[in-house]
Amino acid sequence: MLVHTEGESNTSDARKDWLAKSIGPASEPLLARDEKVFLHQSLSSPCVSTIAKAEGIWIEDIDGRRFMDFHGNSVHHIGYGHPRLVQAIKDQLDVLPFAPRRFTNDPAVELAEKLAEIAPADLCKTLFTTGGSDANEVALKIARAATGRFKTVSFWDAFHGAGFGAASVGGEATFRSHIAGPLLPGAEHVAPFACYRCPYNHSGPETCGLACAKMVEYVLEREGDVAAVIAEPMRAVPYVPPAGFWKAVREACSRHGALLIMDEIPTGLGKTGKMFAFEHDDIVPDIVTLGKSLGGGILPIAACVARQDLDVCGDFAIGHYTHEKNPVTCRAALTTIEIIEDEDLVERSAQLGDYAMAQLQDRLAHVPIVGDIRGRGLMFGIEIVENRTDKTPALARAERIYYVCLEAGLSYKISQGCVLTLSPPLTISQDDLDHALNIVVTAIQDEM
C-alpha cells in the first residue's frame, strides 16, 4: 500500500480522483482482487495502488510508476533490500531455518547480547516477539508482575499497537472505536504534550514542559497503584517533547513506584539522530520496546528489553511466541543493527535531519498555511492549517497536497489529518532528500 493517511476516508474525493486519473491498467485488476478478498479497514484495504518492487528508498507499482517512500511503515531505516541483509538472510536459511522456542540458537543469543550492548544502563534482558503490539503487551505483563499492580497511564493520541492490550493503552481513535465492550481495565489516559497548541503556554515550550509532566504525576498520585507509564519518547505525529518533560516524568514514576516503558518501535535504532529517541532527553526507562525497522524492512521481529531486576516472570509465560527465537528473523535483526553501526546511519540521520529542518524552516516558515514545522533526525512534519491565528487544521488542503506529491513521485503519511509526516530511510542521499523537499515545498506553495 502506498498511502497511509490517518483520518482519510476510503471514499474521499481526493482518493477517488487519484484512482480515476493515476492508476494504470495493470494495477486496476489487482486492486479489484485485493478489495474482494481482504477484510476492509481504515488505513489498509481498500488500497490506493499496487507494489511490484521495493529497493533502497524507492517503491514501484506494477505499471512502472516509481515513488520515493517517506513512510515505509517505519521499517525501512536501511532502505529496502539492503544487499548485505539479503545475503545474511539467505545464508541463515541454508544453515538453520527455524528453531522451536525451547531450543536456543546462536543468532537469537547474539541478537539479545547486541541489544544489551547498545541499550543504556542495565537494560539487558530481552524477549522477542513478531510485532510491536506484542512487544508492548509483554512489557505491560512484566510491569504487572513486577509491581503487583495493573493500572497504566498513557497518552491520548498515542499509538502502541492494534492488539486489545496495546489498543487499550493507545489513544488513537482509529484503533479504539467500534469495539464492542470495554478495553483493558485500568488504562488511564492524560492529554499529550503539545505546547504549540496549549492555551496556557505563554512562555514557550522551554518553560512549559513541567506543567504537562505534572499532570502525569497528578494521576500517579491520585491513583496510587499504577504499574507503568507507557509512552512514545517522541510522538510519531511527529512532535518533540518539551524540555524537561521526560526527566520530570521519570522522577515521578520513581517516586510513585510505577515503571516507565518507552515505546521506541517507530523512533528507535537511529531514526531521530540517536540510537534511542529517549537519549535526547537524558533518561533511561525501565523497559524499552523495539520493532518495525528491527527486521531491516524485510522480516517481522520486535523486542521487549527490560532491566535486569525485572526478570521476574520465570514461573509463567509472558510471550510464548512460536517464532520467539527464530534464527532467520534474529539474523535479520542482528545484521540490521550492524549495518546501522557500520554505515554510521545514526549520525547520518542527525546530520540530514538538521539539514532538512533548516531547509523547511527557510522555505516554509513564512507560508500562511504552515502552522508548524517540527521533528528530530529523519522524522519531521509540516502542519497544514487554514490560518496561523487559531491554527485550524486544514484536512482537505493537506490531502490535496498529499496527492500532488504522490503524483510527483513522493509517498508519505498524513498524521492527525493535517500533518505531512516525512520519514525517509537513513540511507537516503542528500540529492534525493533535496528532490523530495522540493516536491513538498512546491506542492504547499501551489496550494496557496
N, C-alpha and C positions, 0 to 999 in steps of 0.2 A: 504494500500500500504506500502511495507516495504522500498522502496528506494525513496529518494528524492535527485537526483544528478543533480545539476544545470549545464546546459551545455551538459549533456549527451544525446545523441540521443536515441530515442526509438528503433533504428535499429542498435545500436553499436555492435561490435563484442563481447565485454565483456558481454553485456546483453544477446546476443544470446547464448553464451556459458553457462551462468548461467541458462537460461531457458532449454537448452538441457540437462544439467547434473544434475541440482539440484531441479527441480520442480517435486513434487511427483504426483502419479496417481490420487489422489483425487483432487488436485489443478488444474490440466490441464483443466477439463471441465468448472470449474467456471471462470478461466481466459478467456477461449474462449467465454463464455456467456457475460462476462464483456466487452470484446473488441467489441462484436457485438452490444450492446445496448447503450454504453456510447459514447458521442462525444469525439473524440481524442484531446488531448492537451499535451503540454510539462509538465513534472513533475507529470503527472497523468495517464490517460488512454492512451495506454495500460499499465497495471500494470505488475509487475515482480513476484508477489506472491499473496497468499491469506492470510486472517487472520481469525482465529476462536476464539481466546481468547486473552485478554489483562488483565494482573494482575501485580501490582507492577511495576517493571522495565521490565517485560517480555511481549513479544507478541509471539503468536504461530500460525502456519498455520494449515490448515485442514488436513495435513498429519502428524501433530505432531511435526514438527521442531520448536524449540524454539530459540528466538533471544533476547538478551538484546537490548532494544530500547534506543539508544543515540541520537534520533532525536525527535520523537513524535510530530512533527509539533509544538514544544514548548508549548504543552498543559499539559504535564504530570509532573508538578512540584511536586505533592504529590503522584505520581505513578498512575497507572490505578486501578480503582475500589476500592479506599480507603474505608474501611468498614464504617467509620463514615460519609463520604459523601454519600455513597449509602443509608444508613439508613435515613439521613436527607432528601434526595430527596423523598424516599418512604413515609416518614411521611408527607411531604408537599403535596404530591399528594392526600393523604387522607383528608387533611384539606381544601386546596384551590388549584385547578389545573391550574387555569387561571384567569386573570383579564384584562378586557378592559382597555386601557391606560388612559381613563378619570376617572377611579376609582382607588384610591390608595390602597395599602395594606401594611401590616406590614413588610414582607420580603424585599420589594423594598425600603421602607424608611430606614429600618435597614441597608441595604447594602450601600445606599447613605451616611448615617451617618458614617458608618465604613470607607468608602473611605475618607471622610473628616477628620476622626480621624488619619488615617495612613499617609495621604499626608501632606507634609510640608507647612508651612506658611498659606496663605489663599486660597489654592486650596480646594474648599469646595462645588462647585455647579456642579451637575452631570447630565448627560443624558446617559441612557443605550441603546445599540444597539445590534444587533445579531452577529456582526462580527467586526474585527478590521478595515477593509477597510471603513465600515460605520462610525465608531468612528472617524477616521481621516477626513472624509468628513464633519462630524458635526463640528469638530474643525476648519476646513477651513471656513465653513459658519459663525461661531462665529467671526473669525478673520476679515472677510469681513464686518460683521455688526458692529463690534466694532470700526474698523479703517476707514471705508468708502473707503477702497482700495480693489483691487482684486489680485494684483500680489503676488507671493510667491518666495522664494529662498529655494532650496533644493539641494540634492547632487546626482550626477551621481552614479550609482551602488546601491543606497538605495532602499529598498522595503517598501512601505506604503499601499499595498493592490492592489486588482485587479479591482476595480471599475474605471470608467473613471476619476473621480477626483483624486482618490488615485494613479492610474497609471500615471497620468499627473505629479504629484509632485514626484513620484518614479523615479528611474533611472535605473532599471534593464531592459535590452533589451528584455528579455523573455516576459515582460508584456507590452511592448510598440510597439513591431514590428508587422507588418502585420495588423495594424489597419487602415482602410481606413479613410482618412480625418484627420483633426487636433485634438489634445487633448486639454485640458483646456488651454485657452489663459492666458498669463502672468506667466506661470510656468517656471521661470528661474532656471538654474542649475549651480552649480560650482563643481569642482573636489573634491572628498572626501579626508579627511586626510588619508595619507598613508606614513608616514615618512620612513618606511623601503624600499620604492621604490623611494622616492623623489630624483631626481638628484641634488637638491640644498641643501640637508641635509648633511652638512659636520661636524656638531657639535652634532648630535644626537637629538632624539625627545624631550628631555627636553628643548632645546632652540629653536626648530624648530616650535613648535606648533603655535606661534603667527603669523608666516608667512602664514600658511593656514587660520587662522582666519581673517587675513587682507583681504584675497580675498573675504570672505563673506561681510565684511564691505565695500569693494570697490564696490560690486554690489549694496548693500543697498544705498550707497551714490549716485552712478550713476543713479539708477532707481528713487530714491527719493520718491516713493509711494508704497513701498512693505508692504503688510498686515501682512505677517508672514514668519518666517523661520521655516521650519518643518524638523525634523531630528531624527535619532536614536541616543540616547546618547552614545551607544556603538554599532558599526556596528556588525550585526549578522554574519559577514563573518567567524570568528569574528575578529574585530580589535579594540583595545583600543585607545581612543583619546589621543593625546599628551598632556603633562602637560600644563595647562593654556588655552587650546583651548576653552573650553566651557565658561569659565569666560570672555574671550575676546569677544566671540560671544554674550553672554548675555548682556554685556555692549554696544556692537554695536547696538543690537536690541533696547535697551532702548534709545540710542542717536537718532536713526532714526525713532522711533515711530512704529517699527514692533514688533509683538508678537512673542514669542518663544514657539513653540509647540514641545514637546518631545514625540516621538512615543516609548512607553515602552511596546508595545504589545508582542515582544518576550523576552525582557530583564527584565521586571518588576516583582514584587512580589517575590524578593529574588534570582532570577537566578544568578546574578552577585556577590552575597555576601552582598548586601544591598537591602532594600525593593524596592527602585527605583535606577536604574543604574546612574541617574544623580546626586545622592547623593555622589558618588565618587568624583565628580568634584566641590562640594560645590556651586551649583547653584540651583535656583528654576525657572522653566519655568512658563509661563503664562497659559498654558494648557498642560495637560498630557493625553495620551490615553493608555488604558489598554485593554487586550483581551486574546485570546488563553488560558493561564493557569487559567484565572479568573473563568472559568467553571469547574475547577478541573479535566479536561480530560474526562468529560462526556457530559456536555451540552454547547452549544454555547452562549456566552454572552460577550459583550465588554462594555467599558465605556469611556466617554469623561469627564474629570474633569477639571474645569476651575476656575479661580479666581472669588471671589465674585462679583467684579465690572464688570465682563464680562457677567453677566446675563442681556443681552440687547436685546434678541430676542423674547420677550413675545408676540409681535403682529403678528408673523408668525411662521410657523413650520420649524424646522431645522432637525428634525428626523422623528417624526410621525410614529414610527415603531409599527407594530401590537403587537409584544412581548416586547414593551418598558419597561413595569413593570410586566413582567411575574413572578409570585411568585415562581415558581419552579426553574427557572434559577437564580433568585435572591437569593433564599435559597442556591442553589449550590455554588454561588459565595461567599456569606457570610460565609458559612461553610468552604470553601476552605481557605479563609483568616484566619479564626480561627484556622484551622489545622496548617497552616504555622506558626502562632504565638505560639500556644500551644506546638508544637513539636520543636520549636527553629530552624526551617529549614533555616532561613536566615543566622544565624551564622554557621549552618552546611554546607551550600553552600560555605561560605567563607573559612572555615577550610579545607574541602575536595578539594576545588578548589586550594588552596595553595599547598596542598599535591600532587595533580595530576600534577600541573605545575612543581613542583620540580622534580617529577619522570621523566617527559618527558624531561626536560632540562638535567637531569643527564644521561639519557639513549640515547637521540637522538641528543643532541646539536652537537656532532662530526660527525654525519652521513652526507655525502656529498649531498644527495638528499633532505635533510631537510633544507628549506630556512628560515623558521621562526617558532617559537612556541609562541603562544600568547593567551590571554584571560583573563577573570575575573570570579571568582567563578566557577560555574559548566557550563560554556560556554567557551570552549577553542578549539583551532585549530592548526593543523600542516600543514604547506605549503610544498607541494612536488614540487621540481624543478629539472631541468636537471643538473644544477650545481649552486654553490653558487656565482660564479663570477658575472654573469649577472642575476641570479635568473629567468631563463626562465621557465615559468610554464610547469610542466610535466603532461599534462592532461591524457595521456594514462597510465602512471605509477600510478597516483592517482586512476584511475578507476580500474586498476588491483588490487591494494592494497585493494580497497573497497570490491571487490568481494571475495577476500581471507578472509577478515574479516567477511563478510556475511556468507561465508561457515563455518567459525569457530563459528558462533552464535552471531555476533555483527552487529547491524544495526545503521547507522548514515547517515548524508548527506555530500555531497561534495559541497562546495561553490566556486564560481568563477572558476570552472573547476578543481582546484588542491588543495583546502584547505580541509583537513579532519576535519570536524566540529563536535565536540563531545559535546553533551548537555544532560547528564543523568538527571533523576529525583533527586530532592533534598533529597529524602528518601533513596537513594542508600546506601548500606552498603560498608564499606571500602574493604571488601573481594571481593565483586562483582566489585567494581571500579578497584581493583588491577587486577582482571581477565581480564577485558576489556582492560586495559592499556597494559597488556602482549600480548593480541591478536594484538593490533595495532602496538606495538613496534616490535614484531616478523615479522609481515607482511611487515613492512617498511624495516627491516634489510634483509629479504629474497629477497626483490626487488633489492638489490644492485648487 
